[in-house]
Amino acid sequence: MDVALYLLPVTLGDTAIDSVLPAYNKNIILNIKHFIVEDVRSARRFLKKVDKDMDIDSLTF
């Protein structure tokens, strides 16, 4: 089993995700189910910007 730790950059302000986040990174984010975050509220907002259809409640923070 491969284990990895990904450090995800977040946008500052209302910057469009597609202009700063490569598609490769977006695909990785969509496959992560457990997150270690500094602020859960900000993390949830960021993930909703990445994919509006993401089921945030199924993730672990």
Order of alpha helices (4+ residues) and beta strands (2+ residues): alpha-alpha-alpha
